[in-house]
Amino acid sequence: MESYKPTQTQEARFMKSRPCGHDKQVLLDCRVPARLEAIETLADAVNEVLPDRDLAFSVNLCLEELITNVIVHGLKGAADRFMQVQLIISDDWLEILLRDDAPRFDPFMQAPEPNLDLDVNDRPIGGLGVHMVKKLMDEVHADYDGTGNVIVLRKRLPHQTAQ
């Protein structure tokens, strides 16, 4: 397993389009610096590998929310750290993997559920972004592998019909 420790370069490294199993293909595999400004570079890469604008928008929204949470809450702004992001596509699914080395945290189980009945001005901060991720994706899962958190998001792809 690749080390996620900082290297000399502070820029994201991208690898694109490599086979991964029978019907799977890695569209994007990148090491992203734990800095908020790196999210824009990642979003550009996602837009490049996902030509479906709606799907790319959903993926970018989810990644921005989760990565921001990792940077701000998990890593407490430590800019010398990195996260690994992968986009893997199959005939039926897009799978997004986000790995970090922050302390153990499962946003899908531990983040507070937002009270959507409250007026936006009366809502406490927290939980709305994770709620949005759950609504945009078909499956969400978080685990801790002993070295860091692994978040897996899955989005079912519409079947293409022959014309």
RACORKA-V519956 format. One record per helix or strand of 3 or more residues. SS is the DSSP state (alpha for helix, beta for strand). FROM is the first residue (numbers start at 1). TO is the last residue. Records with the same first field share a line. If there is no record, write none. Layout:
SS->FROM-TO  FROM-TO
//
This chain:
beta->13-15  25-33  82-89  93-100  139-144  149-156
alpha->38-49  53-74  107-110  128-136
//
